[in-house]
Amino acid sequence: MCGIAGILSKENTGNIHQVIHRMTTRLAHRGPDDEGYVFLDNKKILVAGGSDTSPISWQSSRNYAPRFHVLDDTCANASLAMGHRRLSIIDLTDGGHQPICSGHENQYWMVCNGEIYNYIEIKKQMAGMGIQFTSASDMEVLLKAYIESGTRCLGMFNGMWAFVIYDPVRHILFGARDRLGVKPLYYVLNNHHFAFASEHKALLEVPSLKAEVNEKAIFPHLAYGLVEKETEGFFRNIFELHPSHFFIYNLTDNRLHLERYYTLAVTPGNTGFEPADFHEAKDEVFRLTENAIRLRMRSDIPVGFCLSGGLDSSTIVTLASQMNNHEHFSQLSLGIKAFTAANRSDSDESQWASVIARHAGVEWFRDEVTSETLASDLDDIIYYQDIPLYSTSTYAQNRVMRLARNNNISILLDGQGGDELFAGYQHFYTAWFGQLLGSFNIRRLLKELNSLGNSPTNAKSIMGSVLKLTADKTFGSRLKKELSLATKNEFSLFNSQFLKENRLQIQFSGELTMKSLNEALGDYCTNYYLKNLLRWEDRCSMQYSIESRTPFSDDIHLIEYLFSLPGSYKIHNGWSKYILREAIKGIVPDAIRLRTDKKGFSVPQTQWLMETSAALKNKFLSLKDLDHISAVNKVKLEKEWDTIFSSPLHFRKMDLIFRYICYLIWLKTFFTGHYQHYFKK
């Protein structure tokens, strides 16, 4: 797990060594263990290090070992530079240093952020073809797979990745991102530079990029909590390479080509339920889940676990403990450590986490998260996230990562993605009931309705969603916008002009869909929703130099198998995640396995916002003048502040205000020079 960056100067104006150094320094938190650079220009190759380059890298005899210091004038005049910050996970020797190269007369160079979990299997296969390896690193396997197979190599990998390869034969830069977006990759392209990096803040160092707000991103964030739904996010002219895509940048004609390399096959599925077929599928889901966890235990350092108390993280912790009893993983030789965020509210799930901790025999670490430091922590979190927060759940997730780091854990397995694979959210019931109705399976529909006691939802909620979807299909766009405005009293805090300018972005049905259950799950996995959760996870973990591994979000064999199964295996007799619950029967305690409530990674946001109202108001008053587009009616907000924060009935307005304050903090951080405060000298 690392941070990567690179820059091509089309006009070769010099000082590229200073620019790439600043870019990678912005990413130092992602890789504190090592630092490396390569400079390429007209067959001339210079390999450099920096103040954080490890002694074993400086002393190495490998052809990708550093020989110069990055800030030496020798490195100033190259046209292309790539940089890397390393968090040492696999192959702790000099073999794991990056940028890594391979080849003889023509050297391919690569920087990568991620892990290829099946690298051992790929390596054995390639070794059988006569390909030789000189390290124990998964990165060498990745690079040589590209040299042998070109872009087709992406189909070989099971894992998470964002990488860029300099290909001297085709004279291109080839960059790719994993299938569902576990690892991030952004780029800048203009007349002067092409640059890429793991985070926005590194790209702000590109000399030809002027930091500007992309105003199109503000309304979706404030109104609905949406972030990075489009390729261009909060920063104008910084673009995200979407999951399942690669780019080819032609160094001859300076053209950028983007292409999707993977599309998840989604079987809409019939609504029937065959017990014998289900039993076979249940066993296969167990086998694939166990294998996904086993692969993600591959590491040369200890591994820990996030434990929320929900079904997904409980499954991972329990199965890991069971496997360890038989296989004795070296990564768990010091014991299994699990980390939980607790809070003083009805949403606290730490009681369930304690059940798993006792059952699995793990060493349990619990951090009670309160509102006391919420306001003061926002500045740091937003800097490391690069964008405004949409909820306080990121605050709690951040504290889990900090707790793990304080206990010397640099790898965490987490259950992110389980809800999207197995149908864990309440609104998936709407898709399922719509599918049953559309296929005229009335018998199953009535049985499911009568079994809603096993679910986290109810008939009234489902009926409301169905009516909303019916209205969405029936009413015209103008009427739908008026209905949306009439039902969202928090919109009264917007300035009328701002609301008018963004009327085309007003939503009515939101995340609800008339698609089949599997198609709805496919949308969640491959479009905005899961990618959104994974980006918060990536930044929270990397703030503390932790690699977060998500078996349910990037194990391609488990994912593809689940999308080949009918929806009736996922919601059945009222139960969500039915096939997972049955697969782990007798392994995960029934107290967890048969929970009917669904909290997700829940936090008492309304309670916290009410408790910290005074501190948040001070932030608003000190920063409100930064809002030059006047999105919110500041006079009205200040006047109504105490009333809004006096009752939980105003939770929607409080949520919008929290997002607005995070937006103001983001403006202060990145547009007033405040972020220089974080620059590591």
C-alpha positions as CSV (number, residue, x, y, z in Angstrom):
1,M,0.0,0.0,0.0
2,C,1.5,3.2,-1.0
3,G,1.1,6.6,-2.6
4,I,2.1,7.2,-6.3
5,A,2.7,10.3,-8.4
6,G,4.0,11.2,-11.8
7,I,4.4,14.2,-14.0
8,L,5.2,14.8,-17.7
9,S,6.4,18.2,-18.7
10,K,5.5,18.7,-22.3
11,E,7.7,21.8,-22.6
12,N,10.5,20.4,-20.5
13,T,10.9,23.6,-18.5
14,G,13.2,22.1,-15.9
15,N,12.9,21.7,-12.1
16,I,10.7,18.6,-12.5
17,H,12.6,17.1,-9.6
18,Q,11.3,19.7,-7.2
19,V,7.7,19.2,-8.5
20,I,7.7,15.4,-8.1
21,H,9.3,15.7,-4.7
22,R,6.6,18.1,-3.5
23,M,3.9,15.8,-5.0
24,T,5.2,12.7,-3.2
25,T,5.8,14.6,0.0
26,R,2.1,15.4,0.0
27,L,1.6,11.6,0.1
28,A,4.1,10.8,2.8
29,H,1.3,9.6,5.1
30,R,0.5,6.9,2.6
31,G,4.0,5.5,2.6
32,P,6.3,6.4,5.5
33,D,8.7,3.4,5.1
34,D,10.5,4.3,1.8
35,E,10.7,6.9,-1.0
36,G,11.8,6.5,-4.6
37,Y,11.9,8.3,-8.0
38,V,12.8,7.6,-11.6
39,F,13.5,10.4,-14.2
40,L,13.3,9.5,-17.8
41,D,14.4,11.5,-20.8
42,N,15.6,10.5,-24.3
43,K,17.0,7.1,-23.2
44,K,18.6,8.6,-20.1
45,I,17.4,7.1,-16.9
46,L,18.1,8.5,-13.4
47,V,17.0,6.7,-10.3
48,A,16.8,8.8,-7.1
49,G,15.8,8.7,-3.5
50,G,15.0,11.2,-0.8
51,S,15.3,11.8,2.9
52,D,12.8,9.0,3.7
53,T,14.4,6.4,1.4
54,S,15.3,3.4,3.5
55,P,19.0,2.5,4.1
56,I,18.5,-0.9,2.5
57,S,17.3,0.8,-0.7
58,W,20.3,3.1,-0.8
59,Q,22.6,0.1,-0.3
60,S,20.9,-2.1,-2.8
61,S,22.6,-3.3,-6.0
62,R,19.4,-3.7,-7.9
63,N,19.0,-1.6,-11.1
64,Y,16.1,0.2,-9.6
65,A,18.0,1.2,-6.5
66,P,18.5,5.0,-6.0
67,R,21.8,6.5,-7.0
68,F,21.0,10.2,-6.8
69,H,19.1,12.5,-4.4
70,V,15.9,13.7,-5.8
71,L,16.8,17.3,-5.3
72,D,20.2,17.1,-7.0
73,D,20.4,19.3,-10.1
74,T,21.3,16.2,-12.1
75,C,17.6,15.2,-12.0
76,A,16.2,18.7,-12.9
77,N,15.9,18.5,-16.7
78,A,14.1,15.2,-17.3
79,S,10.7,15.5,-19.1
80,L,9.1,12.6,-17.2
81,A,9.3,11.7,-13.5
82,M,7.5,9.1,-11.4
83,G,7.6,9.0,-7.6
84,H,6.5,6.5,-4.9
85,R,6.0,6.5,-1.1
86,R,6.0,3.0,0.3
87,L,4.2,1.3,3.2
88,S,6.1,-2.0,3.5
89,I,3.7,-4.9,3.5
90,I,5.0,-7.7,1.2
91,D,8.8,-8.3,0.6
92,L,10.3,-6.0,3.3
93,T,13.7,-6.2,1.5
94,D,15.1,-3.9,-1.2
95,G,13.2,-6.0,-3.7
96,G,10.0,-4.2,-2.7
97,H,11.4,-0.7,-3.4
98,Q,9.6,1.4,-6.1
99,P,9.6,2.6,-8.8
100,I,10.5,-0.9,-10.0
101,C,11.8,-1.7,-13.4
102,S,12.1,-4.8,-15.6
103,G,13.6,-5.5,-19.0
104,H,17.1,-5.3,-20.5
105,E,17.7,-3.0,-23.4
106,N,14.2,-1.4,-22.9
107,Q,13.4,-0.9,-19.3
108,Y,9.7,-0.8,-18.2
109,W,9.1,1.3,-15.1
110,M,6.2,1.1,-12.7
111,V,4.7,2.7,-9.6
112,C,1.8,1.0,-7.9
113,N,-0.5,1.5,-5.0
114,G,-2.2,-1.8,-4.0
115,E,-1.9,-5.5,-3.5
116,I,-2.2,-8.4,-6.0
117,Y,-3.3,-11.1,-3.6
118,N,-3.0,-14.0,-6.1
119,Y,0.5,-13.0,-7.0
120,I,2.0,-16.3,-5.8
121,E,-0.3,-18.3,-8.2
122,I,0.4,-16.0,-11.1
123,K,4.2,-16.2,-10.4
124,K,4.1,-20.0,-10.4
125,Q,2.3,-19.9,-13.7
126,M,4.7,-17.4,-15.3
127,A,7.7,-19.3,-13.9
128,G,6.5,-22.4,-15.7
129,M,6.7,-20.3,-18.9
130,G,10.4,-19.6,-18.2
131,I,10.0,-16.1,-16.8
132,Q,12.5,-15.4,-14.0
133,F,11.9,-13.3,-10.9
134,T,14.4,-11.7,-8.6
135,S,12.3,-10.6,-5.7
136,A,9.4,-11.8,-3.5
137,S,7.3,-8.7,-4.4
138,D,3.8,-8.9,-5.9
139,M,4.8,-5.7,-7.8
140,E,7.4,-7.6,-9.9
141,V,4.7,-10.1,-10.8
142,L,2.4,-7.3,-11.9
143,L,5.0,-5.6,-14.0
144,K,6.1,-8.8,-15.7
145,A,2.5,-9.8,-16.3
146,Y,2.1,-6.5,-18.2
147,I,5.3,-7.0,-20.2
148,E,4.1,-10.5,-21.2
149,S,0.4,-9.8,-21.8
150,G,-0.1,-6.1,-22.2
151,T,-3.5,-4.8,-21.1
152,R,-4.9,-8.4,-20.9
153,C,-2.9,-8.7,-17.7
154,L,-5.7,-6.9,-15.8
155,G,-7.9,-10.0,-16.1
156,M,-5.3,-12.1,-14.2
157,F,-5.3,-10.0,-11.0
158,N,-7.4,-10.6,-7.9
159,G,-6.9,-7.6,-5.6
160,M,-6.8,-3.9,-5.4
161,W,-4.6,-1.6,-7.5
162,A,-3.8,1.8,-9.0
163,F,-0.7,1.7,-11.1
164,V,1.1,3.5,-13.9
165,I,3.7,1.8,-16.2
166,Y,6.2,3.5,-18.5
167,D,6.3,1.3,-21.6
168,P,9.4,2.1,-23.7
169,V,8.4,-0.1,-26.6
170,R,5.0,1.5,-27.3
171,H,6.3,4.8,-25.9
172,I,3.2,5.2,-23.6
173,L,2.2,5.5,-20.0
174,F,-0.3,2.8,-19.1
175,G,-2.4,3.4,-16.0
176,A,-5.1,1.2,-14.5
177,R,-7.4,1.1,-11.5
178,D,-9.0,-2.0,-9.9
179,R,-12.5,-3.2,-10.8
180,L,-14.7,-1.7,-8.0
181,G,-12.5,1.2,-7.0
182,V,-10.7,0.2,-3.8
183,K,-7.6,2.2,-4.7
184,P,-7.8,5.8,-6.0
185,L,-6.2,7.4,-9.0
186,Y,-6.5,11.0,-10.3
187,Y,-5.0,12.9,-13.1
188,V,-4.4,16.4,-14.6
189,L,-4.1,17.1,-18.4
190,N,-3.5,20.4,-19.9
191,N,-1.3,22.0,-22.6
192,H,1.7,22.0,-20.2
193,H,1.6,18.8,-18.2
194,F,0.1,15.4,-17.8
195,A,0.2,14.3,-14.2
196,F,-1.3,11.5,-12.0
197,A,-1.4,10.8,-8.2
198,S,-3.2,8.9,-5.5
199,E,-4.7,12.0,-4.0
200,H,-5.8,15.5,-5.1
201,K,-3.4,17.3,-2.8
202,A,-0.4,16.0,-4.7
203,L,-1.8,17.3,-8.0
204,L,-2.2,20.7,-6.5
205,E,1.6,20.9,-6.8
206,V,1.5,20.7,-10.6
207,P,2.7,24.2,-11.7
208,S,0.2,24.7,-14.6
209,L,-2.8,23.8,-12.4
210,K,-4.7,26.6,-10.8
211,A,-6.6,25.5,-7.8
212,E,-10.2,26.3,-8.4
213,V,-13.6,25.1,-7.0
214,N,-15.7,23.0,-9.4
215,E,-19.0,24.7,-8.5
216,K,-21.0,21.9,-10.2
217,A,-20.0,19.6,-7.3
218,I,-21.3,21.8,-4.5
219,F,-25.1,21.4,-4.8
220,P,-25.1,17.5,-4.9
221,H,-22.9,17.6,-1.9
222,L,-24.9,20.0,0.2
223,A,-28.3,18.7,-0.9
224,Y,-27.7,15.0,-0.9
225,G,-24.2,14.3,0.5
226,L,-22.9,13.1,-2.9
227,V,-19.2,13.4,-3.6
228,E,-17.2,12.5,-6.7
229,K,-20.2,11.2,-8.6
230,E,-18.8,12.7,-11.8
231,T,-15.2,12.3,-13.2
232,E,-14.4,15.9,-12.2
233,G,-14.9,16.3,-8.5
234,F,-14.6,19.3,-6.2
235,F,-11.4,20.5,-7.8
236,R,-11.8,21.9,-11.3
237,N,-9.6,20.2,-13.8
238,I,-8.6,17.3,-11.6
239,F,-10.2,14.1,-12.9
240,E,-10.7,10.7,-11.4
241,L,-9.9,7.5,-13.3
242,H,-13.0,5.5,-12.7
243,P,-12.9,1.9,-11.5
244,S,-12.6,-0.8,-14.2
245,H,-10.8,1.6,-16.5
246,F,-7.4,2.1,-17.8
247,F,-5.7,5.0,-19.6
248,I,-3.0,5.1,-22.3
249,Y,-1.1,8.3,-22.6
250,N,0.8,8.4,-25.9
251,L,4.1,10.1,-25.3
252,T,4.6,10.7,-29.1
253,D,1.5,12.7,-29.8
254,N,0.5,13.6,-26.2
255,R,-3.0,12.1,-26.5
256,L,-4.9,10.4,-23.7
257,H,-7.1,7.4,-24.3
258,L,-9.5,6.1,-21.6
259,E,-11.1,2.6,-21.8
260,R,-13.2,0.4,-19.7
261,Y,-11.6,-3.0,-19.4
262,Y,-14.1,-4.8,-17.2
263,T,-17.9,-5.0,-16.9
264,L,-19.5,-7.0,-14.2
265,A,-21.9,-9.6,-15.6
266,V,-25.2,-9.4,-13.7
267,T,-27.8,-12.1,-14.0
268,P,-31.2,-10.6,-13.3
269,G,-32.2,-14.1,-12.0
270,N,-35.6,-15.7,-11.7
271,T,-37.6,-15.4,-8.5
272,G,-37.8,-19.1,-7.8
273,F,-36.0,-20.9,-5.0
274,E,-34.7,-24.5,-5.4
275,P,-33.5,-25.9,-2.0
276,A,-31.0,-28.3,-3.5
277,D,-29.4,-25.6,-5.7
278,F,-29.4,-23.2,-2.8
279,H,-27.6,-25.7,-0.6
280,E,-24.9,-26.1,-3.2
281,A,-24.6,-22.4,-3.7
282,K,-24.4,-21.8,0.1
283,D,-21.4,-24.1,0.3
284,E,-19.7,-22.4,-2.6
285,V,-20.2,-19.0,-1.0
286,F,-18.6,-20.2,2.2
287,R,-15.7,-21.6,0.3
288,L,-15.1,-18.5,-1.7
289,T,-15.5,-16.2,1.3
290,E,-13.0,-18.2,3.3
291,N,-10.6,-18.1,0.3
292,A,-11.0,-14.4,-0.1
293,I,-10.1,-13.9,3.6
294,R,-7.2,-16.3,3.3
295,L,-5.7,-14.4,0.3
296,R,-6.0,-11.1,2.1
297,M,-4.0,-12.5,5.0
298,R,-0.9,-12.6,2.8
299,S,1.5,-10.2,4.4
300,D,5.0,-10.0,5.9
301,I,3.7,-8.0,8.9
302,P,0.8,-8.6,11.4
303,V,-2.8,-8.2,10.3
304,G,-5.7,-6.8,12.3
305,F,-9.5,-6.5,11.9
306,C,-12.2,-3.9,11.9
307,L,-15.1,-5.2,14.0
308,S,-18.3,-3.2,14.0
309,G,-20.6,-6.0,15.4
310,G,-22.4,-6.3,12.1
311,L,-22.7,-9.5,10.0
312,D,-19.9,-8.7,7.5
313,S,-17.1,-7.8,9.9
314,S,-18.2,-10.5,12.3
315,T,-18.0,-13.1,9.5
316,I,-14.5,-12.0,8.6
317,V,-13.2,-12.1,12.2
318,T,-14.8,-15.4,13.0
319,L,-13.6,-17.2,9.9
320,A,-10.1,-15.8,10.3
321,S,-10.0,-17.1,13.8
322,Q,-11.3,-20.5,12.8
323,M,-8.8,-20.7,9.9
324,N,-5.9,-19.6,12.2
325,N,-6.7,-22.5,14.6
326,H,-5.9,-24.9,11.8
327,E,-3.4,-23.1,9.6
328,H,-1.5,-21.0,12.2
329,F,-0.9,-17.9,10.1
330,S,2.4,-16.1,10.8
331,Q,0.6,-12.8,10.4
332,L,-1.5,-13.7,13.5
333,S,1.3,-15.2,15.6
334,L,0.9,-12.4,18.1
335,G,-2.9,-13.0,18.4
336,I,-5.9,-11.7,16.5
337,K,-6.5,-8.0,17.2
338,A,-9.9,-6.4,16.4
339,F,-10.9,-2.7,16.6
340,T,-14.3,-1.2,17.3
341,A,-15.7,2.4,17.6
342,A,-18.2,2.7,20.3
343,N,-20.6,5.5,21.2
344,R,-23.0,6.5,23.9
345,S,-26.3,6.0,22.0
346,D,-28.8,3.6,20.8
347,S,-26.8,3.2,17.6
348,D,-23.8,1.7,19.6
349,E,-23.0,-1.8,18.3
350,S,-20.1,-2.5,20.5
351,Q,-22.2,-4.9,22.6
352,W,-22.4,-7.1,19.5
353,A,-18.7,-6.7,18.7
354,S,-18.0,-7.9,22.2
355,V,-20.0,-11.1,21.5
356,I,-17.8,-11.8,18.5
357,A,-14.6,-10.9,20.4
358,R,-15.4,-13.5,23.1
359,H,-16.6,-16.1,20.7
360,A,-13.6,-15.8,18.4
361,G,-11.0,-15.4,21.2
362,V,-9.6,-12.1,19.8
363,E,-7.9,-9.3,21.6
364,W,-10.5,-6.6,21.5
365,F,-9.7,-2.8,21.3
366,R,-12.6,-0.4,21.8
367,D,-12.5,3.4,21.4
368,E,-15.5,5.3,22.7
369,V,-16.1,8.1,20.2
370,T,-17.9,11.2,21.4
371,S,-18.8,14.6,20.1
372,E,-16.1,16.3,22.3
373,T,-13.4,16.3,19.6
374,L,-15.6,16.3,16.5
375,A,-15.4,20.0,15.7
376,S,-11.6,20.2,16.4
377,D,-10.8,17.0,14.4
378,L,-12.7,18.1,11.2
379,D,-9.8,20.2,9.9
380,D,-7.3,17.4,9.9
381,I,-9.8,14.8,8.5
382,I,-10.8,17.0,5.7
383,Y,-7.2,17.7,4.7
384,Y,-6.5,14.0,4.5
385,Q,-9.8,13.3,2.7
386,D,-9.2,16.1,0.2
387,I,-13.0,16.8,0.1
388,P,-15.8,17.8,2.5
389,L,-17.3,15.2,4.7
390,Y,-21.0,14.2,4.1
391,S,-21.5,12.6,7.5
392,T,-19.9,12.1,10.9
393,S,-19.5,8.3,10.2
394,T,-16.1,9.3,8.6
395,Y,-15.2,10.7,12.0
396,A,-15.9,7.4,13.7
397,Q,-14.2,5.4,11.0
398,N,-11.1,7.7,11.4
399,R,-11.0,6.9,15.1
400,V,-11.0,3.1,14.4
401,M,-8.0,3.5,12.2
402,R,-6.2,5.7,14.7
403,L,-6.9,3.1,17.4
404,A,-5.3,0.4,15.2
405,R,-2.2,2.5,14.5
406,N,-1.8,3.2,18.2
407,N,-1.6,-0.5,18.7
408,N,1.0,-1.1,16.0
409,I,-1.3,-2.5,13.3
410,S,-0.6,-1.5,9.7
411,I,-3.1,-3.8,7.9
412,L,-6.8,-4.1,8.7
413,L,-9.4,-6.5,7.1
414,D,-12.8,-4.8,6.9
415,G,-16.3,-5.9,5.8
416,Q,-16.9,-3.0,3.4
417,G,-18.9,-4.3,0.4
418,G,-20.9,-7.0,2.1
419,D,-24.1,-5.0,2.0
420,E,-23.7,-4.4,-1.7
421,L,-23.0,-8.1,-2.5
422,F,-25.5,-9.8,-0.3
423,A,-28.4,-7.2,-0.2
424,G,-28.0,-5.7,3.2
425,Y,-29.7,-2.3,2.8
426,Q,-33.4,-1.8,3.4
427,H,-34.0,-0.2,0.0
428,F,-33.0,-3.5,-1.7
429,Y,-36.3,-4.8,-0.5
430,T,-38.1,-2.4,-2.8
431,A,-36.2,-3.8,-5.8
432,W,-36.9,-7.4,-4.7
433,F,-40.6,-6.8,-4.2
434,G,-40.8,-5.0,-7.5
435,Q,-39.2,-8.0,-9.2
436,L,-41.6,-10.4,-7.6
437,L,-44.5,-8.2,-8.6
438,G,-43.2,-7.8,-12.2
439,S,-42.8,-11.6,-12.6
440,F,-46.3,-12.2,-11.2
441,N,-44.9,-14.4,-8.4
442,I,-47.7,-13.5,-6.1
443,R,-47.3,-16.5,-3.9
444,R,-43.7,-15.6,-3.1
445,L,-44.6,-11.9,-2.8
446,L,-47.2,-12.7,-0.1
447,K,-44.8,-15.0,1.7
448,E,-42.1,-12.3,1.8
449,L,-44.6,-9.7,3.0
450,N,-45.7,-12.0,5.8
451,S,-42.0,-12.6,6.8
452,L,-41.0,-8.9,7.1
453,G,-40.6,-9.5,10.9
454,N,-37.2,-11.0,9.9
455,S,-36.2,-7.9,8.1
456,P,-35.0,-4.4,9.1
457,T,-37.9,-2.8,7.1
458,N,-41.7,-3.0,7.1
459,A,-44.6,-3.0,4.7
460,K,-45.3,0.7,5.2
461,S,-41.8,1.7,4.3
462,I,-41.7,-0.5,1.2
463,M,-45.1,0.8,0.1
464,G,-43.9,4.4,0.4
465,S,-40.9,3.5,-1.8
466,V,-43.1,1.8,-4.4
467,L,-45.4,4.9,-4.5
468,K,-42.4,7.2,-4.9
469,L,-41.1,5.1,-7.8
470,T,-44.6,5.0,-9.3
471,A,-44.7,8.8,-9.1
472,D,-41.2,9.0,-10.6
473,K,-42.4,7.1,-13.6
474,T,-45.7,8.9,-13.9
475,F,-45.1,12.6,-13.1
476,G,-43.4,15.0,-15.4
477,S,-40.0,16.4,-14.4
478,R,-41.4,19.8,-13.4
479,L,-43.9,18.3,-11.0
480,K,-41.3,16.0,-9.5
481,K,-39.0,18.9,-8.8
482,E,-41.8,20.8,-7.1
483,L,-42.7,17.7,-5.0
484,S,-39.1,17.2,-4.0
485,L,-38.8,20.9,-3.0
486,A,-42.0,20.7,-1.0
487,T,-40.9,17.6,1.0
488,K,-37.4,18.9,1.7
489,N,-37.7,21.7,4.3
490,E,-33.9,21.8,4.7
491,F,-33.8,23.4,1.2
492,S,-35.2,26.5,2.8
493,L,-31.7,27.2,4.0
494,F,-30.4,27.6,0.4
495,N,-30.3,30.9,-1.2
496,S,-33.1,31.1,-3.8
497,Q,-30.6,32.0,-6.6
498,F,-28.4,29.0,-5.8
499,L,-31.4,26.7,-5.8
500,K,-32.6,28.1,-9.1
501,E,-29.2,27.7,-10.7
502,N,-29.2,24.0,-9.6
503,R,-32.8,23.0,-10.3
504,L,-31.7,20.5,-12.9
505,Q,-29.8,18.6,-10.2
506,I,-32.8,18.2,-7.9
507,Q,-33.6,14.5,-7.4
508,F,-36.9,12.9,-6.7
509,S,-36.5,9.1,-6.3
510,G,-32.9,9.2,-5.3
511,E,-31.3,5.8,-4.9
512,L,-34.6,3.9,-5.4
513,T,-34.8,1.8,-8.6
514,M,-37.3,-0.3,-10.5
515,K,-34.6,-2.7,-11.6
516,S,-34.4,-6.4,-10.4
517,L,-32.6,-7.1,-7.1
518,N,-29.4,-8.2,-8.8
519,E,-29.4,-5.3,-11.2
520,A,-29.8,-2.9,-8.2
521,L,-26.9,-4.6,-6.4
522,G,-24.9,-4.3,-9.6
523,D,-25.5,-0.6,-9.7
524,Y,-24.4,-0.2,-6.1
525,C,-21.2,-2.2,-6.7
526,T,-20.1,-0.7,-10.1
527,N,-21.4,2.9,-10.1
528,Y,-21.2,5.5,-7.4
529,Y,-22.2,4.0,-4.1
530,L,-19.6,1.4,-3.2
531,K,-16.8,3.5,-4.7
532,N,-17.9,6.3,-2.4
533,L,-17.6,4.2,0.7
534,L,-14.3,2.8,-0.4
535,R,-12.8,6.3,-0.9
536,W,-13.6,7.3,2.7
537,E,-12.1,4.0,3.9
538,D,-8.9,4.6,1.8
539,R,-8.3,8.1,3.1
540,C,-9.2,7.2,6.8
541,S,-6.8,4.3,6.8
542,M,-4.0,6.0,4.9
543,Q,-4.1,9.0,7.2
544,Y,-2.6,6.7,9.7
545,S,-0.4,4.7,7.2
546,I,-2.7,1.6,7.4
547,E,-3.6,-0.7,4.5
548,S,-7.3,-1.5,4.5
549,R,-8.2,-4.8,2.9
550,T,-11.8,-5.5,1.8
551,P,-12.5,-9.1,0.9
552,F,-16.1,-8.3,-0.1
553,S,-15.1,-5.5,-2.4
554,D,-12.3,-6.9,-4.6
555,D,-12.3,-10.7,-4.6
556,I,-13.3,-11.2,-8.2
557,H,-14.3,-14.8,-7.8
558,L,-16.6,-14.2,-4.9
559,I,-18.2,-11.2,-6.6
560,E,-18.8,-12.8,-9.9
561,Y,-20.2,-15.9,-8.3
562,L,-22.7,-14.0,-6.2
563,F,-23.9,-12.1,-9.2
564,S,-24.6,-15.4,-11.0
565,L,-27.1,-16.4,-8.3
566,P,-30.8,-15.5,-8.2
567,G,-32.0,-12.7,-6.0
568,S,-34.1,-15.1,-4.1
569,Y,-30.9,-16.4,-2.5
570,K,-30.1,-13.0,-1.1
571,I,-33.5,-11.9,0.3
572,H,-35.6,-14.9,1.4
573,N,-38.4,-15.3,3.9
574,G,-37.8,-11.7,4.9
575,W,-34.1,-12.2,5.7
576,S,-31.5,-9.9,4.1
577,K,-28.2,-11.5,3.2
578,Y,-29.9,-14.9,3.4
579,I,-27.2,-16.9,1.7
580,L,-24.4,-15.5,3.9
581,R,-26.4,-16.1,7.0
582,E,-26.9,-19.7,6.0
583,A,-23.3,-20.2,4.9
584,I,-21.9,-19.2,8.3
585,K,-24.5,-21.1,10.3
586,G,-22.8,-22.8,13.2
587,I,-19.8,-20.7,12.9
588,V,-20.9,-17.1,13.7
589,P,-23.1,-17.0,16.9
590,D,-26.9,-16.8,16.2
591,A,-27.0,-13.7,18.3
592,I,-25.2,-12.0,15.4
593,R,-26.2,-14.2,12.5
594,L,-29.9,-13.7,13.2
595,R,-30.0,-10.0,14.0
596,T,-32.9,-8.4,12.2
597,D,-31.8,-4.8,12.8
598,K,-29.6,-3.1,10.3
599,K,-27.4,-0.3,11.5
600,G,-24.5,-0.3,9.0
601,F,-21.6,1.8,10.3
602,S,-24.0,3.8,12.4
603,V,-23.3,6.9,14.5
604,P,-25.5,9.2,16.5
605,Q,-25.1,12.1,14.1
606,T,-28.0,14.2,15.3
607,Q,-27.0,13.7,19.0
608,W,-23.4,14.7,18.2
609,L,-24.4,17.7,16.2
610,M,-26.7,19.0,19.0
611,E,-24.0,18.4,21.6
612,T,-21.4,20.3,19.5
613,S,-23.7,23.1,18.3
614,A,-21.7,25.9,19.9
615,A,-18.3,24.8,18.4
616,L,-19.9,24.3,15.0
617,K,-21.5,27.7,15.1
618,N,-18.1,29.3,15.9
619,K,-16.7,27.6,12.8
620,F,-19.6,28.8,10.7
621,L,-19.2,32.4,11.9
622,S,-15.4,32.4,11.3
623,L,-15.6,30.8,7.8
624,K,-18.9,32.0,6.3
625,D,-17.3,34.7,4.2
626,L,-15.4,32.1,2.2
627,D,-18.6,31.0,0.6
628,H,-18.4,33.3,-2.4
629,I,-21.2,31.6,-4.3
630,S,-23.6,32.2,-1.4
631,A,-25.0,28.7,-1.5
632,V,-26.7,29.1,1.9
633,N,-28.6,32.0,3.3
634,K,-26.2,32.9,6.0
635,V,-28.4,35.5,7.7
636,K,-31.3,33.1,7.9
637,L,-29.0,30.3,9.1
638,E,-27.5,32.4,11.9
639,K,-31.0,33.5,13.0
640,E,-32.4,30.0,13.1
641,W,-29.4,28.2,14.4
642,D,-30.4,27.8,18.0
643,T,-33.9,26.7,17.0
644,I,-32.6,24.1,14.5
645,F,-30.2,22.6,17.0
646,S,-32.7,22.5,19.9
647,S,-34.6,19.5,18.6
648,P,-33.8,16.2,16.8
649,L,-36.9,16.8,14.7
650,H,-34.7,19.2,12.7
651,F,-32.1,16.5,11.8
652,R,-32.3,17.1,8.1
653,K,-31.4,20.7,8.5
654,M,-28.6,19.8,10.9
655,D,-27.2,17.3,8.4
656,L,-27.2,20.0,5.7
657,I,-25.5,22.5,8.0
658,F,-22.8,19.9,8.9
659,R,-22.1,19.4,5.2
660,Y,-22.0,23.1,4.7
661,I,-19.5,23.6,7.5
662,C,-17.3,20.8,6.1
663,Y,-17.4,22.7,2.7
664,L,-16.3,25.9,4.4
665,I,-13.4,24.1,6.1
666,W,-12.4,22.6,2.8
667,L,-12.4,26.0,1.2
668,K,-10.2,27.3,4.1
669,T,-7.9,24.3,3.9
670,F,-7.2,24.3,0.1
671,F,-7.9,27.8,-1.0
672,T,-6.4,30.1,1.7
673,G,-3.0,28.4,1.9
674,H,-3.9,26.6,5.2
675,Y,-2.9,23.2,3.8
676,Q,0.7,24.3,3.7
677,H,0.5,23.8,7.5
678,Y,0.6,20.0,6.8
679,F,3.6,20.1,4.5
680,K,6.3,17.8,5.8
681,K,9.6,19.7,5.6
